Amino acid sequence: MLTASDCANAKPGAKPYKLADAYGLFLLVHPNGGKYWRLKYRRPGTRTEAGLAFGTYPTISLAKAVVADRKLTHF
């Protein structure tokens, strides 16, 4: 489970990397220092994989991202 301190302490690396939470929510950390909330999910009818962007960290906090994720993945 991802914590607020994990998000705050995430440092950029040579390549983009993901810090995963649950149910497909993750924080994508780019080499330029940008941190972006993303959600990977499967569409109900076709089961094809899709993605959704929530915004950037710290503009969107972990708590807000989790609430948005749960609303979308657990109707």
mmCIF file of the N, C-alpha and C atoms, coordinates in Angstrom:
data_MODEL
# 
_entry.id   MODEL 
# 
loop_
_atom_site.group_PDB 
_atom_site.id 
_atom_site.type_symbol 
_atom_site.label_atom_id 
_atom_site.label_alt_id 
_atom_site.label_comp_id 
_atom_site.label_asym_id 
_atom_site.label_entity_id 
_atom_site.label_seq_id 
_atom_site.pdbx_PDB_ins_code 
_atom_site.Cartn_x 
_atom_site.Cartn_y 
_atom_site.Cartn_z 
_atom_site.occupancy 
_atom_site.B_iso_or_equiv 
_atom_site.pdbx_formal_charge 
_atom_site.auth_seq_id 
_atom_site.auth_comp_id 
_atom_site.auth_asym_id 
_atom_site.auth_atom_id 
_atom_site.pdbx_PDB_model_num 
ATOM 1   N N  . MET A 1 1  ? 0.841   -1.177 0.000   1.00 0.00 ? 1  MET A N  1 
ATOM 2   C CA . MET A 1 1  ? 0.000   0.000  0.000   1.00 0.00 ? 1  MET A CA 1 
ATOM 3   C C  . MET A 1 1  ? 0.885   1.237  0.000   1.00 0.00 ? 1  MET A C  1 
ATOM 4   N N  . LEU A 1 2  ? 0.557   2.157  -0.825  1.00 0.00 ? 2  LEU A N  1 
ATOM 5   C CA . LEU A 1 2  ? 1.301   3.406  -0.975  1.00 0.00 ? 2  LEU A CA 1 
ATOM 6   C C  . LEU A 1 2  ? 0.977   4.352  0.178   1.00 0.00 ? 2  LEU A C  1 
ATOM 7   N N  . THR A 1 3  ? 1.990   5.068  0.674   1.00 0.00 ? 3  THR A N  1 
ATOM 8   C CA . THR A 1 3  ? 1.776   6.037  1.753   1.00 0.00 ? 3  THR A CA 1 
ATOM 9   C C  . THR A 1 3  ? 2.116   7.442  1.249   1.00 0.00 ? 3  THR A C  1 
ATOM 10  N N  . ALA A 1 4  ? 1.669   8.445  1.993   1.00 0.00 ? 4  ALA A N  1 
ATOM 11  C CA . ALA A 1 4  ? 1.944   9.836  1.630   1.00 0.00 ? 4  ALA A CA 1 
ATOM 12  C C  . ALA A 1 4  ? 3.446   10.115 1.649   1.00 0.00 ? 4  ALA A C  1 
ATOM 13  N N  . SER A 1 5  ? 4.159   9.517  2.582   1.00 0.00 ? 5  SER A N  1 
ATOM 14  C CA . SER A 1 5  ? 5.604   9.742  2.637   1.00 0.00 ? 5  SER A CA 1 
ATOM 15  C C  . SER A 1 5  ? 6.315   9.086  1.454   1.00 0.00 ? 5  SER A C  1 
ATOM 16  N N  . ASP A 1 6  ? 5.803   7.949  0.966   1.00 0.00 ? 6  ASP A N  1 
ATOM 17  C CA . ASP A 1 6  ? 6.368   7.325  -0.242  1.00 0.00 ? 6  ASP A CA 1 
ATOM 18  C C  . ASP A 1 6  ? 6.270   8.286  -1.425  1.00 0.00 ? 6  ASP A C  1 
ATOM 19  N N  . CYS A 1 7  ? 5.115   8.935  -1.543  1.00 0.00 ? 7  CYS A N  1 
ATOM 20  C CA . CYS A 1 7  ? 4.897   9.874  -2.646  1.00 0.00 ? 7  CYS A CA 1 
ATOM 21  C C  . CYS A 1 7  ? 5.824   11.080 -2.522  1.00 0.00 ? 7  CYS A C  1 
ATOM 22  N N  . ALA A 1 8  ? 5.923   11.628 -1.333  1.00 0.00 ? 8  ALA A N  1 
ATOM 23  C CA . ALA A 1 8  ? 6.736   12.818 -1.114  1.00 0.00 ? 8  ALA A CA 1 
ATOM 24  C C  . ALA A 1 8  ? 8.225   12.536 -1.289  1.00 0.00 ? 8  ALA A C  1 
ATOM 25  N N  . ASN A 1 9  ? 8.652   11.338 -0.912  1.00 0.00 ? 9  ASN A N  1 
ATOM 26  C CA . ASN A 1 9  ? 10.077  10.994 -0.962  1.00 0.00 ? 9  ASN A CA 1 
ATOM 27  C C  . ASN A 1 9  ? 10.525  10.371 -2.269  1.00 0.00 ? 9  ASN A C  1 
ATOM 28  N N  . ALA A 1 10 ? 9.626   10.208 -3.220  1.00 0.00 ? 10 ALA A N  1 
ATOM 29  C CA . ALA A 1 10 ? 9.980   9.607  -4.512  1.00 0.00 ? 10 ALA A CA 1 
ATOM 30  C C  . ALA A 1 10 ? 10.925  10.533 -5.275  1.00 0.00 ? 10 ALA A C  1 
ATOM 31  N N  . LYS A 1 11 ? 12.086  10.025 -5.611  1.00 0.00 ? 11 LYS A N  1 
ATOM 32  C CA . LYS A 1 11 ? 13.100  10.794 -6.330  1.00 0.00 ? 11 LYS A CA 1 
ATOM 33  C C  . LYS A 1 11 ? 13.146  10.375 -7.794  1.00 0.00 ? 11 LYS A C  1 
ATOM 34  N N  . PRO A 1 12 ? 13.401  11.319 -8.690  1.00 0.00 ? 12 PRO A N  1 
ATOM 35  C CA . PRO A 1 12 ? 13.508  10.956 -10.115 1.00 0.00 ? 12 PRO A CA 1 
ATOM 36  C C  . PRO A 1 12 ? 14.706  10.053 -10.359 1.00 0.00 ? 12 PRO A C  1 
ATOM 37  N N  . GLY A 1 13 ? 14.547  9.149  -11.301 1.00 0.00 ? 13 GLY A N  1 
ATOM 38  C CA . GLY A 1 13 ? 15.626  8.246  -11.679 1.00 0.00 ? 13 GLY A CA 1 
ATOM 39  C C  . GLY A 1 13 ? 15.991  8.451  -13.140 1.00 0.00 ? 13 GLY A C  1 
ATOM 40  N N  . ALA A 1 14 ? 16.784  7.553  -13.667 1.00 0.00 ? 14 ALA A N  1 
ATOM 41  C CA . ALA A 1 14 ? 17.208  7.643  -15.065 1.00 0.00 ? 14 ALA A CA 1 
ATOM 42  C C  . ALA A 1 14 ? 16.039  7.376  -16.015 1.00 0.00 ? 14 ALA A C  1 
ATOM 43  N N  . LYS A 1 15 ? 15.095  6.522  -15.566 1.00 0.00 ? 15 LYS A N  1 
ATOM 44  C CA . LYS A 1 15 ? 13.917  6.182  -16.369 1.00 0.00 ? 15 LYS A CA 1 
ATOM 45  C C  . LYS A 1 15 ? 12.664  6.391  -15.521 1.00 0.00 ? 15 LYS A C  1 
ATOM 46  N N  . PRO A 1 16 ? 11.518  6.597  -16.170 1.00 0.00 ? 16 PRO A N  1 
ATOM 47  C CA . PRO A 1 16 ? 10.271  6.695  -15.405 1.00 0.00 ? 16 PRO A CA 1 
ATOM 48  C C  . PRO A 1 16 ? 10.002  5.391  -14.648 1.00 0.00 ? 16 PRO A C  1 
ATOM 49  N N  . TYR A 1 17 ? 9.428   5.506  -13.455 1.00 0.00 ? 17 TYR A N  1 
ATOM 50  C CA . TYR A 1 17 ? 9.053   4.315  -12.704 1.00 0.00 ? 17 TYR A CA 1 
ATOM 51  C C  . TYR A 1 17 ? 7.728   4.550  -11.992 1.00 0.00 ? 17 TYR A C  1 
ATOM 52  N N  . LYS A 1 18 ? 7.107   3.446  -11.542 1.00 0.00 ? 18 LYS A N  1 
ATOM 53  C CA . LYS A 1 18 ? 5.791   3.498  -10.929 1.00 0.00 ? 18 LYS A CA 1 
ATOM 54  C C  . LYS A 1 18 ? 5.868   3.140  -9.450  1.00 0.00 ? 18 LYS A C  1 
ATOM 55  N N  . LEU A 1 19 ? 5.059   3.845  -8.653  1.00 0.00 ? 19 LEU A N  1 
ATOM 56  C CA . LEU A 1 19 ? 4.818   3.482  -7.263  1.00 0.00 ? 19 LEU A CA 1 
ATOM 57  C C  . LEU A 1 19 ? 3.351   3.063  -7.205  1.00 0.00 ? 19 LEU A C  1 
ATOM 58  N N  . ALA A 1 20 ? 3.108   1.785  -7.021  1.00 0.00 ? 20 ALA A N  1 
ATOM 59  C CA . ALA A 1 20 ? 1.743   1.258  -7.129  1.00 0.00 ? 20 ALA A CA 1 
ATOM 60  C C  . ALA A 1 20 ? 1.022   1.271  -5.794  1.00 0.00 ? 20 ALA A C  1 
ATOM 61  N N  . ASP A 1 21 ? -0.269  1.557  -5.858  1.00 0.00 ? 21 ASP A N  1 
ATOM 62  C CA . ASP A 1 21 ? -1.162  1.435  -4.706  1.00 0.00 ? 21 ASP A CA 1 
ATOM 63  C C  . ASP A 1 21 ? -1.959  0.151  -4.931  1.00 0.00 ? 21 ASP A C  1 
ATOM 64  N N  . ALA A 1 22 ? -3.243  0.225  -4.968  1.00 0.00 ? 22 ALA A N  1 
ATOM 65  C CA . ALA A 1 22 ? -4.071  -0.958 -5.204  1.00 0.00 ? 22 ALA A CA 1 
ATOM 66  C C  . ALA A 1 22 ? -5.079  -0.655 -6.294  1.00 0.00 ? 22 ALA A C  1 
ATOM 67  N N  . TYR A 1 23 ? -5.655  -1.694 -6.853  1.00 0.00 ? 23 TYR A N  1 
ATOM 68  C CA . TYR A 1 23 ? -6.711  -1.581 -7.858  1.00 0.00 ? 23 TYR A CA 1 
ATOM 69  C C  . TYR A 1 23 ? -6.285  -0.804 -9.107  1.00 0.00 ? 23 TYR A C  1 
ATOM 70  N N  . GLY A 1 24 ? -5.001  -0.807 -9.446  1.00 0.00 ? 24 GLY A N  1 
ATOM 71  C CA . GLY A 1 24 ? -4.530  -0.168 -10.667 1.00 0.00 ? 24 GLY A CA 1 
ATOM 72  C C  . GLY A 1 24 ? -4.064  1.267  -10.524 1.00 0.00 ? 24 GLY A C  1 
ATOM 73  N N  . LEU A 1 25 ? -4.192  1.860  -9.334  1.00 0.00 ? 25 LEU A N  1 
ATOM 74  C CA . LEU A 1 25 ? -3.741  3.236  -9.108  1.00 0.00 ? 25 LEU A CA 1 
ATOM 75  C C  . LEU A 1 25 ? -2.230  3.250  -8.903  1.00 0.00 ? 25 LEU A C  1 
ATOM 76  N N  . PHE A 1 26 ? -1.538  4.172  -9.574  1.00 0.00 ? 26 PHE A N  1 
ATOM 77  C CA . PHE A 1 26 ? -0.095  4.302  -9.357  1.00 0.00 ? 26 PHE A CA 1 
ATOM 78  C C  . PHE A 1 26 ? 0.354   5.742  -9.585  1.00 0.00 ? 26 PHE A C  1 
ATOM 79  N N  . LEU A 1 27 ? 1.502   6.054  -8.998  1.00 0.00 ? 27 LEU A N  1 
ATOM 80  C CA . LEU A 1 27 ? 2.144   7.347  -9.175  1.00 0.00 ? 27 LEU A CA 1 
ATOM 81  C C  . LEU A 1 27 ? 3.313   7.130  -10.118 1.00 0.00 ? 27 LEU A C  1 
ATOM 82  N N  . LEU A 1 28 ? 3.290   7.798  -11.245 1.00 0.00 ? 28 LEU A N  1 
ATOM 83  C CA . LEU A 1 28 ? 4.350   7.679  -12.243 1.00 0.00 ? 28 LEU A CA 1 
ATOM 84  C C  . LEU A 1 28 ? 5.354   8.802  -12.013 1.00 0.00 ? 28 LEU A C  1 
ATOM 85  N N  . VAL A 1 29 ? 6.604   8.436  -11.722 1.00 0.00 ? 29 VAL A N  1 
ATOM 86  C CA . VAL A 1 29 ? 7.653   9.411  -11.436 1.00 0.00 ? 29 VAL A CA 1 
ATOM 87  C C  . VAL A 1 29 ? 8.577   9.507  -12.654 1.00 0.00 ? 29 VAL A C  1 
ATOM 88  N N  . HIS A 1 30 ? 8.655   10.702 -13.234 1.00 0.00 ? 30 HIS A N  1 
ATOM 89  C CA . HIS A 1 30 ? 9.461   10.927 -14.432 1.00 0.00 ? 30 HIS A CA 1 
ATOM 90  C C  . HIS A 1 30 ? 10.866  11.418 -14.078 1.00 0.00 ? 30 HIS A C  1 
ATOM 91  N N  . PRO A 1 31 ? 11.831  11.234 -14.985 1.00 0.00 ? 31 PRO A N  1 
ATOM 92  C CA . PRO A 1 31 ? 13.196  11.698 -14.738 1.00 0.00 ? 31 PRO A CA 1 
ATOM 93  C C  . PRO A 1 31 ? 13.309  13.208 -14.487 1.00 0.00 ? 31 PRO A C  1 
ATOM 94  N N  . ASN A 1 32 ? 12.369  13.991 -15.022 1.00 0.00 ? 32 ASN A N  1 
ATOM 95  C CA . ASN A 1 32 ? 12.422  15.435 -14.812 1.00 0.00 ? 32 ASN A CA 1 
ATOM 96  C C  . ASN A 1 32 ? 11.860  15.845 -13.444 1.00 0.00 ? 32 ASN A C  1 
ATOM 97  N N  . GLY A 1 33 ? 11.406  14.869 -12.641 1.00 0.00 ? 33 GLY A N  1 
ATOM 98  C CA . GLY A 1 33 ? 10.885  15.141 -11.310 1.00 0.00 ? 33 GLY A CA 1 
ATOM 99  C C  . GLY A 1 33 ? 9.377   15.208 -11.237 1.00 0.00 ? 33 GLY A C  1 
ATOM 100 N N  . GLY A 1 34 ? 8.689   15.161 -12.376 1.00 0.00 ? 34 GLY A N  1 
ATOM 101 C CA . GLY A 1 34 ? 7.227   15.199 -12.385 1.00 0.00 ? 34 GLY A CA 1 
ATOM 102 C C  . GLY A 1 34 ? 6.631   13.918 -11.829 1.00 0.00 ? 34 GLY A C  1 
ATOM 103 N N  . LYS A 1 35 ? 5.554   14.063 -11.063 1.00 0.00 ? 35 LYS A N  1 
ATOM 104 C CA . LYS A 1 35 ? 4.858   12.923 -10.465 1.00 0.00 ? 35 LYS A CA 1 
ATOM 105 C C  . LYS A 1 35 ? 3.401   12.985 -10.910 1.00 0.00 ? 35 LYS A C  1 
ATOM 106 N N  . TYR A 1 36 ? 2.946   11.933 -11.568 1.00 0.00 ? 36 TYR A N  1 
ATOM 107 C CA . TYR A 1 36 ? 1.638   11.929 -12.209 1.00 0.00 ? 36 TYR A CA 1 
ATOM 108 C C  . TYR A 1 36 ? 0.795   10.752 -11.718 1.00 0.00 ? 36 TYR A C  1 
ATOM 109 N N  . TRP A 1 37 ? -0.446  11.033 -11.319 1.00 0.00 ? 37 TRP A N  1 
ATOM 110 C CA . TRP A 1 37 ? -1.378  9.978  -10.915 1.00 0.00 ? 37 TRP A CA 1 
ATOM 111 C C  . TRP A 1 37 ? -1.995  9.340  -12.141 1.00 0.00 ? 37 TRP A C  1 
ATOM 112 N N  . ARG A 1 38 ? -1.976  8.010  -12.185 1.00 0.00 ? 38 ARG A N  1 
ATOM 113 C CA . ARG A 1 38 ? -2.553  7.253  -13.282 1.00 0.00 ? 38 ARG A CA 1 
ATOM 114 C C  . ARG A 1 38 ? -3.357  6.083  -12.721 1.00 0.00 ? 38 ARG A C  1 
ATOM 115 N N  . LEU A 1 39 ? -4.339  5.643  -13.488 1.00 0.00 ? 39 LEU A N  1 
ATOM 116 C CA . LEU A 1 39 ? -5.142  4.478  -13.138 1.00 0.00 ? 39 LEU A CA 1 
ATOM 117 C C  . LEU A 1 39 ? -5.210  3.571  -14.346 1.00 0.00 ? 39 LEU A C  1 
ATOM 118 N N  . LYS A 1 40 ? -4.850  2.313  -14.150 1.00 0.00 ? 40 LYS A N  1 
ATOM 119 C CA . LYS A 1 40 ? -4.965  1.317  -15.211 1.00 0.00 ? 40 LYS A CA 1 
ATOM 120 C C  . LYS A 1 40 ? -6.143  0.417  -14.857 1.00 0.00 ? 40 LYS A C  1 
ATOM 121 N N  . TYR A 1 41 ? -7.057  0.209  -15.811 1.00 0.00 ? 41 TYR A N  1 
ATOM 122 C CA . TYR A 1 41 ? -8.243  -0.595 -15.550 1.00 0.00 ? 41 TYR A CA 1 
ATOM 123 C C  . TYR A 1 41 ? -8.666  -1.318 -16.816 1.00 0.00 ? 41 TYR A C  1 
ATOM 124 N N  . ARG A 1 42 ? -9.633  -2.192 -16.675 1.00 0.00 ? 42 ARG A N  1 
ATOM 125 C CA . ARG A 1 42 ? -10.197 -2.902 -17.823 1.00 0.00 ? 42 ARG A CA 1 
ATOM 126 C C  . ARG A 1 42 ? -11.630 -2.454 -18.026 1.00 0.00 ? 42 ARG A C  1 
ATOM 127 N N  . ARG A 1 43 ? -11.974 -2.206 -19.274 1.00 0.00 ? 43 ARG A N  1 
ATOM 128 C CA . ARG A 1 43 ? -13.342 -1.776 -19.603 1.00 0.00 ? 43 ARG A CA 1 
ATOM 129 C C  . ARG A 1 43 ? -14.305 -2.932 -19.365 1.00 0.00 ? 43 ARG A C  1 
ATOM 130 N N  . PRO A 1 44 ? -15.446 -2.652 -18.752 1.00 0.00 ? 44 PRO A N  1 
ATOM 131 C CA . PRO A 1 44 ? -16.370 -3.733 -18.391 1.00 0.00 ? 44 PRO A CA 1 
ATOM 132 C C  . PRO A 1 44 ? -16.870 -4.581 -19.565 1.00 0.00 ? 44 PRO A C  1 
ATOM 133 N N  . GLY A 1 45 ? -17.251 -3.963 -20.655 1.00 0.00 ? 45 GLY A N  1 
ATOM 134 C CA . GLY A 1 45 ? -17.826 -4.729 -21.761 1.00 0.00 ? 45 GLY A CA 1 
ATOM 135 C C  . GLY A 1 45 ? -16.817 -5.537 -22.546 1.00 0.00 ? 45 GLY A C  1 
ATOM 136 N N  . THR A 1 46 ? -15.732 -4.913 -22.917 1.00 0.00 ? 46 THR A N  1 
ATOM 137 C CA . THR A 1 46 ? -14.761 -5.559 -23.797 1.00 0.00 ? 46 THR A CA 1 
ATOM 138 C C  . THR A 1 46 ? -13.565 -6.150 -23.070 1.00 0.00 ? 46 THR A C  1 
ATOM 139 N N  . ARG A 1 47 ? -13.370 -5.759 -21.808 1.00 0.00 ? 47 ARG A N  1 
ATOM 140 C CA . ARG A 1 47 ? -12.229 -6.198 -20.992 1.00 0.00 ? 47 ARG A CA 1 
ATOM 141 C C  . ARG A 1 47 ? -10.885 -5.744 -21.569 1.00 0.00 ? 47 ARG A C  1 
ATOM 142 N N  . THR A 1 48 ? -10.900 -4.745 -22.450 1.00 0.00 ? 48 THR A N  1 
ATOM 143 C CA . THR A 1 48 ? -9.647  -4.207 -22.958 1.00 0.00 ? 48 THR A CA 1 
ATOM 144 C C  . THR A 1 48 ? -9.053  -3.266 -21.925 1.00 0.00 ? 48 THR A C  1 
ATOM 145 N N  . GLU A 1 49 ? -7.736  -3.203 -21.910 1.00 0.00 ? 49 GLU A N  1 
ATOM 146 C CA . GLU A 1 49 ? -7.046  -2.372 -20.939 1.00 0.00 ? 49 GLU A CA 1 
ATOM 147 C C  . GLU A 1 49 ? -7.122  -0.906 -21.343 1.00 0.00 ? 49 GLU A C  1 
ATOM 148 N N  . ALA A 1 50 ? -7.320  -0.044 -20.356 1.00 0.00 ? 50 ALA A N  1 
ATOM 149 C CA . ALA A 1 50 ? -7.398  1.393  -20.595 1.00 0.00 ? 50 ALA A CA 1 
ATOM 150 C C  . ALA A 1 50 ? -6.698  2.114  -19.445 1.00 0.00 ? 50 ALA A C  1 
ATOM 151 N N  . GLY A 1 51 ? -6.432  3.389  -19.646 1.00 0.00 ? 51 GLY A N  1 
ATOM 152 C CA . GLY A 1 51 ? -5.789  4.187  -18.612 1.00 0.00 ? 51 GLY A CA 1 
ATOM 153 C C  . GLY A 1 51 ? -6.494  5.513  -18.431 1.00 0.00 ? 51 GLY A C  1 
ATOM 154 N N  . LEU A 1 52 ? -6.313  6.077  -17.251 1.00 0.00 ? 52 LEU A N  1 
ATOM 155 C CA . LEU A 1 52 ? -6.924  7.349  -16.914 1.00 0.00 ? 52 LEU A CA 1 
ATOM 156 C C  . LEU A 1 52 ? -5.921  8.159  -16.104 1.00 0.00 ? 52 LEU A C  1 
ATOM 157 N N  . ALA A 1 53 ? -5.837  9.447  -16.381 1.00 0.00 ? 53 ALA A N  1 
ATOM 158 C CA . ALA A 1 53 ? -4.940  10.334 -15.639 1.00 0.00 ? 53 ALA A CA 1 
ATOM 159 C C  . ALA A 1 53 ? -5.751  11.175 -14.667 1.00 0.00 ? 53 ALA A C  1 
ATOM 160 N N  . PHE A 1 54 ? -5.258  11.298 -13.428 1.00 0.00 ? 54 PHE A N  1 
ATOM 161 C CA . PHE A 1 54 ? -5.940  12.080 -12.395 1.00 0.00 ? 54 PHE A CA 1 
ATOM 162 C C  . PHE A 1 54 ? -5.334  13.463 -12.219 1.00 0.00 ? 54 PHE A C  1 
ATOM 163 N N  . GLY A 1 55 ? -4.081  13.646 -12.529 1.00 0.00 ? 55 GLY A N  1 
ATOM 164 C CA . GLY A 1 55 ? -3.409  14.919 -12.307 1.00 0.00 ? 55 GLY A CA 1 
ATOM 165 C C  . GLY A 1 55 ? -2.017  14.691 -11.738 1.00 0.00 ? 55 GLY A C  1 
ATOM 166 N N  . THR A 1 56 ? -1.452  15.742 -11.186 1.00 0.00 ? 56 THR A N  1 
ATOM 167 C CA . THR A 1 56 ? -0.084  15.667 -10.683 1.00 0.00 ? 56 THR A CA 1 
ATOM 168 C C  . THR A 1 56 ? -0.051  15.688 -9.164  1.00 0.00 ? 56 THR A C  1 
ATOM 169 N N  . TYR A 1 57 ? 0.994   15.090 -8.623  1.00 0.00 ? 57 TYR A N  1 
ATOM 170 C CA . TYR A 1 57 ? 1.260   15.156 -7.198  1.00 0.00 ? 57 TYR A CA 1 
ATOM 171 C C  . TYR A 1 57 ? 2.218   16.324 -6.992  1.00 0.00 ? 57 TYR A C  1 
ATOM 172 N N  . PRO A 1 58 ? 2.054   17.190 -6.059  1.00 0.00 ? 58 PRO A N  1 
ATOM 173 C CA . PRO A 1 58 ? 1.175   17.195 -4.893  1.00 0.00 ? 58 PRO A CA 1 
ATOM 174 C C  . PRO A 1 58 ? -0.144  17.937 -5.093  1.00 0.00 ? 58 PRO A C  1 
ATOM 175 N N  . THR A 1 59 ? -0.442  18.414 -6.291  1.00 0.00 ? 59 THR A N  1 
ATOM 176 C CA . THR A 1 59 ? -1.729  19.086 -6.532  1.00 0.00 ? 59 THR A CA 1 
ATOM 177 C C  . THR A 1 59 ? -2.885  18.167 -6.152  1.00 0.00 ? 59 THR A C  1 
ATOM 178 N N  . ILE A 1 60 ? -2.810  16.913 -6.566  1.00 0.00 ? 60 ILE A N  1 
ATOM 179 C CA . ILE A 1 60 ? -3.771  15.888 -6.169  1.00 0.00 ? 60 ILE A CA 1 
ATOM 180 C C  . ILE A 1 60 ? -3.069  15.017 -5.132  1.00 0.00 ? 60 ILE A C  1 
ATOM 181 N N  . SER A 1 61 ? -3.559  15.052 -3.913  1.00 0.00 ? 61 SER A N  1 
ATOM 182 C CA . SER A 1 61 ? -2.933  14.277 -2.834  1.00 0.00 ? 61 SER A CA 1 
ATOM 183 C C  . SER A 1 61 ? -3.238  12.789 -2.991  1.00 0.00 ? 61 SER A C  1 
ATOM 184 N N  . LEU A 1 62 ? -2.542  11.978 -2.228  1.00 0.00 ? 62 LEU A N  1 
ATOM 185 C CA . LEU A 1 62 ? -2.789  10.540 -2.236  1.00 0.00 ? 62 LEU A CA 1 
ATOM 186 C C  . LEU A 1 62 ? -4.227  10.255 -1.828  1.00 0.00 ? 62 LEU A C  1 
ATOM 187 N N  . ALA A 1 63 ? -4.716  10.934 -0.816  1.00 0.00 ? 63 ALA A N  1 
ATOM 188 C CA . ALA A 1 63 ? -6.086  10.703 -0.340  1.00 0.00 ? 63 ALA A CA 1 
ATOM 189 C C  . ALA A 1 63 ? -7.118  11.018 -1.429  1.00 0.00 ? 63 ALA A C  1 
ATOM 190 N N  . LYS A 1 64 ? -6.927  12.125 -2.141  1.00 0.00 ? 64 LYS A N  1 
ATOM 191 C CA . LYS A 1 64 ? -7.860  12.486 -3.214  1.00 0.00 ? 64 LYS A CA 1 
ATOM 192 C C  . LYS A 1 64 ? -7.781  11.493 -4.367  1.00 0.00 ? 64 LYS A C  1 
ATOM 193 N N  . ALA A 1 65 ? -6.582  11.042 -4.690  1.00 0.00 ? 65 ALA A N  1 
ATOM 194 C CA . ALA A 1 65 ? -6.413  10.073 -5.774  1.00 0.00 ? 65 ALA A CA 1 
ATOM 195 C C  . ALA A 1 65 ? -7.074  8.744  -5.412  1.00 0.00 ? 65 ALA A C  1 
ATOM 196 N N  . VAL A 1 66 ? -6.955  8.324  -4.163  1.00 0.00 ? 66 VAL A N  1 
ATOM 197 C CA . VAL A 1 66 ? -7.567  7.074  -3.725  1.00 0.00 ? 66 VAL A CA 1 
ATOM 198 C C  . VAL A 1 66 ? -9.093  7.180  -3.777  1.00 0.00 ? 66 VAL A C  1 
ATOM 199 N N  . VAL A 1 67 ? -9.641  8.308  -3.329  1.00 0.00 ? 67 VAL A N  1 
ATOM 200 C CA . VAL A 1 67 ? -11.095 8.496  -3.379  1.00 0.00 ? 67 VAL A CA 1 
ATOM 201 C C  . VAL A 1 67 ? -11.587 8.439  -4.826  1.00 0.00 ? 67 VAL A C  1 
ATOM 202 N N  . ALA A 1 68 ? -10.910 9.117  -5.729  1.00 0.00 ? 68 ALA A N  1 
ATOM 203 C CA . ALA A 1 68 ? -11.297 9.095  -7.148  1.00 0.00 ? 68 ALA A CA 1 
ATOM 204 C C  . ALA A 1 68 ? -11.193 7.685  -7.712  1.00 0.00 ? 68 ALA A C  1 
ATOM 205 N N  . ASP A 1 69 ? -10.124 6.973  -7.360  1.00 0.00 ? 69 ASP A N  1 
ATOM 206 C CA . ASP A 1 69 ? -9.922  5.597  -7.826  1.00 0.00 ? 69 ASP A CA 1 
ATOM 207 C C  . ASP A 1 69 ? -11.050 4.693  -7.361  1.00 0.00 ? 69 ASP A C  1 
ATOM 208 N N  . ARG A 1 70 ? -11.403 4.778  -6.093  1.00 0.00 ? 70 ARG A N  1 
ATOM 209 C CA . ARG A 1 70 ? -12.445 3.901  -5.537  1.00 0.00 ? 70 ARG A CA 1 
ATOM 210 C C  . ARG A 1 70 ? -13.813 4.204  -6.158  1.00 0.00 ? 70 ARG A C  1 
ATOM 211 N N  . LYS A 1 71 ? -14.077 5.479  -6.449  1.00 0.00 ? 71 LYS A N  1 
ATOM 212 C CA . LYS A 1 71 ? -15.346 5.835  -7.095  1.00 0.00 ? 71 LYS A CA 1 
ATOM 213 C C  . LYS A 1 71 ? -15.443 5.231  -8.486  1.00 0.00 ? 71 LYS A C  1 
ATOM 214 N N  . LEU A 1 72 ? -14.313 5.183  -9.189  1.00 0.00 ? 72 LEU A N  1 
ATOM 215 C CA . LEU A 1 72 ? -14.327 4.676  -10.554 1.00 0.00 ? 72 LEU A CA 1 
ATOM 216 C C  . LEU A 1 72 ? -14.275 3.152  -10.639 1.00 0.00 ? 72 LEU A C  1 
ATOM 217 N N  . THR A 1 73 ? -13.579 2.507  -9.702  1.00 0.00 ? 73 THR A N  1 
ATOM 218 C CA . THR A 1 73 ? -13.384 1.063  -9.819  1.00 0.00 ? 73 THR A CA 1 
ATOM 219 C C  . THR A 1 73 ? -14.377 0.246  -8.993  1.00 0.00 ? 73 THR A C  1 
ATOM 220 N N  . HIS A 1 74 ? -15.078 0.859  -8.056  1.00 0.00 ? 74 HIS A N  1 
ATOM 221 C CA . HIS A 1 74 ? -16.037 0.135  -7.208  1.00 0.00 ? 74 HIS A CA 1 
ATOM 222 C C  . HIS A 1 74 ? -17.370 0.858  -7.226  1.00 0.00 ? 74 HIS A C  1 
ATOM 223 N N  . PHE A 1 75 ? -18.089 0.732  -8.308  1.00 0.00 ? 75 PHE A N  1 
ATOM 224 C CA . PHE A 1 75 ? -19.336 1.491  -8.461  1.00 0.00 ? 75 PHE A CA 1 
ATOM 225 C C  . PHE A 1 75 ? -20.320 1.033  -7.449  1.00 0.00 ? 75 PHE A C  1 
# 
